[in-house]
Amino acid sequence: MNLFLILAFLFFIGSISGWVLELFYRRIISTKEWINPGFLVGPYLPLYGFGLCIFYLLSQLQLTGIMVVIIMALTVTAIEYIAGLIFIKGMGVKLWDYSDRWGNIDGLICPLYTLLWGILGAIYYYLANSYIVNSLNWLEDNLAFSFVIGFFFGIIVIDFVYSTQLVVKIRKFAKEKDLIVKYEEFKSSIFNEAKKNKEKYSFIFAISNNMKKIEEHLNEYKKVQLERTNELKRSIHLFIRDKVKPKNKKLEK
């Protein structure tokens, strides 16, 4: 079968599966909320699509399983870092933030998530690869499904154009206010604001395309960020004061 069709099919499976995985990760572990993950508005995450393609290609290498899994983890981590940098430098938006994780680099990658990519790579290599190969055999017998894949890519292109327009508007505001918007946190703040005001919240179109509405949300987001920064400064001040105070008392004695 044509390699391009194989990779397109794997990208399709990986993007949708990754979106489902991230959706439940946010609901159960991370934010505890139903937040639409990722940059695009639709139910797919291209990073996982690329990841599955890489897992498939690397699994064909004549190397030991451990070595393949390590290469998988490092390769996807590198892609994650490059993608994160593109959005920060080019659009002023941070799609994910690992700043609170040990050993992180620019808040975009960290050892913990490299390990998680390695675990996913191991699951693929030792458990899922045979199922993927079977799915490719199924695709070969049902080439009509390629029309569904083509439709999927058409939707992604439209979604990318729409989502990029939103980010351009956000970047304009962020540049004026000297602010880097954490995209997931921004969507979460919109959800919490709607919940607080008992307003309708759109899971798919959380960020309105209306510039006035975007500015309102961003102003509220900046206000929350400022409050958090001030709270952190107060906590640091109190911590230093409590540490220094006993020493001063000893000096007085």
Secondary structure, DSSP 8 states (H G I E B T S, - for coil): --HHHHHHHHHHHHHHHHHHHHHHHHHHTSSSS----SSSSSS--HHHHHHHHHHHHHHTSSS-HHHHHHHHHHHHHHHHHHHHHHHHHHHSEES---TTSTT-BTTTB-HHHHHHHHHHHHHIIIIIHHHHHHHHHHHHH-GGGHHHHHHHHHHHHHHHHHHHHHHHHHHHHHHHTT--EEHHHHHHHHHHHHHHTT----STT-S-S-HHHHHHHHHHHHHHHHHHHHHHHHHHHHHHHHHHHHHHHHHH-
